[in-house]
Amino acid sequence: MSKNKVLQPNFSLSYFLPKYWLTWLMVLVLYTISWLPYRLQLWLGKMLGRLLYKKGGSRINVAKQNLALCFPNKTESERTAILKKNIENTAIALFETGIGWWWPNWRIKRKMSFQGVEHLEKAKAEGKGVLMLVMHYLSAEVNCRGIGTSNPMVVFYRPNNNALMEYFQFKGRNRSNKYMLGKRDVKGLLHALDNGEYCIYLPDQDYGRNKSMFIPFFGVEAATTTGTMIFAKQKNTQVMMAIPTRNDDNSGYTIRISKPWENFPSGDDAADLLRVNQELEAAISLKPEQYMWVHRRFKTRADKNAPSLYQ
């Protein structure tokens, strides 16, 4: 067991201290809402999103700028329409967190539809590890559970800074999956791949200049983590992509699993990371309103002296 492996957090009496009271209130509200009818939760999320859009704020401005950078060929009215739906989906994702953390497996399974599971089964039969690339779709919490109900995964993630929230987040995410690894536990994920595990990895955020290459993402130079290549090069590993989306008819979720990528890695890291970003672009473009645009994806500039794109 590697020293950075995230273990099951133990409940602590310190969680009853005043500094956690607001967290308890948030968790109680979220837990209560999670048992409302599914479509009612989606409607409540949509209404909350509309309220947040009217209120405005820095994160909405970030999403607006990201859409302008990534979709310059769309008209301003087209981008505004995507933005409004995106903020609605961002609020819905809050309630989907409760669904992902507390719904029983049987209820989660009723909302999940899968395509391409045979690729995972074939890799398992051949004893291969799978590096499953997933982008930051807003329904990530519920889809993490959804994938795990049929094919339990090893999840590479960033623990929450709030100890009580991390307790609930860990228990929720780990409920249908094998185990969780902290974002610094590179050896742990390599070991999991070597053991033929399915491993979830998200390569689409700006983690800073360290261990990154500047690769176009929707035509904009973006700090792109080279961690993807460390794991993709692991012996006996196949790279696939999972594309999880919420269905337009509000019936649940569809998770599409791609075929194993051929000729990847190719030996040219820059070309391979460009391919990763292009695959992400194609997946995000299917339902751009469901992607996490509120993240400052382009905060790190190739030129250290260049002004921020999020003024």
C-alpha positions in Angstrom: 0.0 0.0 0.0 1.5 3.3 -1.0 1.8 6.0 1.6 -0.5 8.5 -0.2 -3.4 6.1 -0.7 -6.6 7.6 0.5 -8.0 5.4 3.2 -11.5 5.3 4.6 -11.9 8.5 6.7 -13.0 7.8 10.2 -15.8 9.7 11.8 -14.4 12.2 14.4 -16.2 13.8 17.4 -14.4 17.0 16.3 -17.0 17.2 13.5 -19.5 18.4 16.0 -17.4 21.6 16.7 -19.0 24.9 15.7 -16.8 25.3 12.6 -18.6 22.4 11.0 -22.2 23.4 11.9 -22.7 25.1 8.5 -21.4 22.0 6.8 -23.8 19.8 8.8 -26.7 22.1 7.7 -25.7 21.9 4.1 -25.4 18.1 4.3 -28.8 17.7 6.0 -30.5 19.9 3.4 -28.8 18.0 0.5 -29.7 14.6 2.1 -33.3 15.6 2.5 -33.7 16.8 -1.0 -32.0 13.7 -2.4 -35.1 11.6 -1.5 -37.5 13.8 -3.4 -38.7 12.5 -6.8 -36.0 12.6 -9.4 -37.7 14.9 -11.8 -38.7 17.3 -9.0 -35.0 17.5 -8.1 -34.1 18.4 -11.7 -36.8 21.1 -11.7 -35.6 22.6 -8.4 -32.1 22.6 -9.7 -33.2 24.4 -12.9 -35.1 27.0 -10.9 -32.0 27.6 -8.6 -29.8 27.9 -11.7 -32.0 30.6 -13.2 -31.9 32.5 -9.9 -28.1 32.2 -9.8 -27.8 33.4 -13.4 -29.8 36.5 -12.6 -27.7 37.2 -9.5 -24.5 36.9 -11.5 -21.1 36.5 -10.0 -17.5 35.8 -10.8 -18.0 32.1 -11.7 -20.7 33.0 -14.2 -18.3 35.5 -15.7 -15.7 32.7 -15.9 -18.1 30.4 -17.7 -19.1 33.2 -20.1 -15.5 33.9 -21.0 -14.7 30.2 -21.5 -17.6 29.9 -23.9 -16.4 33.0 -25.8 -12.9 31.5 -26.0 -13.9 28.0 -27.0 -16.8 28.9 -29.4 -15.8 32.0 -31.2 -17.8 31.1 -34.3 -21.0 31.0 -32.4 -23.0 34.2 -32.1 -23.2 36.0 -28.7 -26.9 35.0 -28.4 -26.0 31.3 -29.1 -23.4 31.4 -26.4 -25.7 33.1 -24.0 -28.3 30.4 -24.5 -25.6 27.8 -23.7 -24.5 29.8 -20.7 -28.1 30.0 -19.2 -28.6 26.2 -19.6 -25.1 25.6 -18.2 -25.8 27.5 -15.0 -29.1 25.6 -14.7 -27.1 22.3 -15.1 -24.5 23.6 -12.6 -27.3 24.0 -10.0 -28.8 20.6 -10.9 -25.4 19.1 -10.3 -25.6 20.1 -6.6 -28.7 17.9 -6.2 -27.1 15.2 -8.3 -24.3 15.1 -5.6 -26.9 14.0 -3.1 -28.2 11.4 -5.5 -24.7 10.1 -6.1 -23.8 10.0 -2.4 -27.0 8.5 -0.9 -29.1 6.7 -3.4 -29.0 2.9 -3.1 -27.5 0.9 -6.0 -30.8 -0.4 -7.2 -32.1 3.2 -7.6 -29.0 4.4 -9.3 -29.1 1.5 -11.8 -32.6 2.4 -12.8 -31.4 5.7 -14.1 -28.3 4.4 -16.0 -27.9 3.3 -19.6 -24.6 2.0 -20.9 -23.0 1.7 -24.4 -19.7 0.0 -25.0 -19.4 -2.0 -21.8 -18.2 -4.9 -23.9 -14.9 -3.0 -24.3 -14.3 -3.1 -20.6 -15.3 -6.8 -20.4 -12.8 -7.7 -23.2 -10.0 -5.8 -21.4 -10.8 -7.6 -18.2 -10.8 -11.0 -19.9 -7.4 -10.2 -21.4 -6.1 -9.1 -18.0 -5.5 -5.5 -19.0 -5.7 -2.4 -16.9 -8.0 0.4 -18.3 -7.2 4.1 -18.0 -10.6 5.6 -18.3 -10.4 9.2 -19.4 -13.4 11.3 -18.2 -14.1 15.0 -18.6 -15.6 17.2 -15.9 -19.3 16.8 -16.9 -21.5 18.4 -14.3 -23.3 15.1 -13.5 -19.9 13.5 -12.4 -21.0 12.6 -8.9 -24.0 10.5 -10.0 -22.2 9.0 -13.0 -19.2 8.0 -10.8 -21.7 5.9 -8.8 -23.4 4.8 -12.1 -20.2 3.4 -13.6 -19.3 1.7 -10.4 -22.6 -0.2 -10.1 -21.7 -2.2 -13.2 -17.9 -2.0 -13.3 -16.3 -0.9 -10.0 -13.5 1.5 -10.6 -10.4 2.9 -8.9 -11.0 6.6 -8.6 -8.1 9.1 -8.8 -9.4 12.3 -7.1 -8.6 15.4 -5.0 -9.8 15.1 -1.4 -12.0 17.9 -0.1 -10.2 20.5 2.2 -13.2 20.4 4.6 -12.7 17.2 6.7 -16.4 16.6 7.3 -17.3 17.2 3.7 -14.5 14.8 2.7 -16.0 12.2 5.0 -19.3 12.3 3.1 -17.7 12.8 -0.3 -15.4 9.7 0.2 -18.2 7.5 1.4 -20.5 8.6 -1.4 -18.0 8.2 -4.2 -16.6 5.0 -2.9 -20.0 3.4 -2.3 -20.1 1.5 -5.7 -16.4 1.6 -6.5 -13.3 -0.3 -5.4 -11.2 2.4 -3.7 -10.1 6.0 -4.0 -6.6 7.3 -4.6 -5.3 10.8 -3.8 -4.2 12.9 -6.7 -0.5 12.6 -5.7 -0.5 8.8 -5.4 0.9 8.2 -8.9 2.5 4.9 -7.7 -0.9 3.7 -6.4 -2.6 4.3 -9.8 0.2 2.7 -11.7 -0.1 -0.3 -9.4 -3.8 -0.5 -9.9 -3.4 -0.5 -13.7 -0.8 -3.2 -13.4 -3.3 -5.3 -11.5 -5.8 -5.0 -14.3 -8.1 -2.5 -12.6 -10.4 0.0 -14.3 -9.1 3.5 -13.3 -10.9 6.8 -13.7 -8.7 9.8 -14.6 -9.7 13.4 -15.5 -7.2 15.2 -17.7 -9.2 18.4 -18.5 -8.3 20.9 -15.7 -5.6 23.5 -15.3 -3.2 22.1 -12.6 -0.6 24.8 -13.2 2.6 25.0 -15.1 4.4 22.1 -13.3 4.3 18.8 -15.2 2.1 20.3 -17.9 2.5 21.1 -21.6 0.7 23.9 -23.4 -1.6 22.2 -25.9 -4.5 23.7 -27.8 -7.9 23.1 -26.3 -10.7 24.5 -28.4 -8.0 26.4 -30.2 -6.7 28.1 -27.0 -3.3 27.2 -25.6 -4.0 25.4 -22.3 -1.8 23.9 -19.6 -2.4 20.2 -20.2 -1.3 17.7 -17.6 1.4 15.3 -18.6 0.1 12.9 -16.0 -2.2 11.3 -18.6 0.9 10.0 -20.4 2.5 8.6 -17.3 -0.5 6.4 -16.8 -1.1 5.7 -20.5 2.4 4.3 -20.9 2.0 1.8 -18.1 2.6 -1.7 -19.4 -0.5 -3.8 -20.3 -2.8 -0.8 -20.1 -5.6 0.3 -22.6 -6.8 3.8 -22.8 -10.6 4.4 -23.3 -12.9 7.3 -22.8 -16.2 7.5 -20.9 -18.7 10.1 -22.0 -21.5 10.5 -19.4 -24.5 12.7 -20.2 -27.9 13.5 -18.7 -30.6 12.5 -21.1 -32.6 15.3 -22.6 -35.9 13.7 -21.6 -34.9 13.7 -17.9 -35.1 9.9 -17.8 -31.6 9.5 -16.4 -28.1 9.2 -17.8 -26.2 7.5 -20.7 -22.6 6.5 -20.3 -20.8 5.8 -23.6 -17.5 3.9 -23.4 -15.2 4.2 -26.4 -13.2 1.4 -28.0 -9.6 1.2 -26.8 -7.6 4.0 -28.4 -5.3 2.6 -31.1 -1.7 3.7 -31.5 -1.8 5.5 -28.1 0.6 6.4 -26.7 2.5 7.0 -29.9 5.8 8.0 -28.4 5.2 11.7 -29.1 3.7 13.2 -25.9 2.7 16.5 -27.5 0.8 14.8 -30.3 -0.8 12.4 -27.8 -1.9 15.2 -25.5 -3.3 17.1 -28.5 -5.3 14.0 -29.3 -6.6 13.8 -25.7 -7.7 17.4 -25.9 -9.4 16.9 -29.3 -11.2 13.8 -28.0 -12.4 15.9 -25.1 -13.5 18.7 -27.4 -15.6 16.3 -29.4 -17.2 14.8 -26.3 -17.9 18.2 -24.7 -19.4 19.5 -27.9 -22.1 16.8 -27.8 -23.7 18.7 -24.9 -21.7 21.8 -24.1 -24.3 23.0 -21.6 -23.5 20.0 -19.4 -19.7 20.7 -19.1 -18.1 22.5 -16.1 -17.4 25.8 -17.7 -17.1 27.6 -14.3 -13.6 26.3 -14.0 -10.8 28.7 -15.1 -9.4 26.3 -17.6 -7.0 28.9 -19.1 -5.7 30.5 -16.0 -2.1 29.5 -16.6 -0.7 31.3 -19.6 2.2 30.0 -21.7 3.7 33.4 -21.4 4.1 34.1 -17.7 3.9 37.9 -18.4 0.7 37.6 -20.4 -2.4 39.2 -18.8 -5.1 36.9 -17.4 -7.9 35.9 -19.7 -10.3 36.3 -16.8 -10.1 40.0 -16.0 
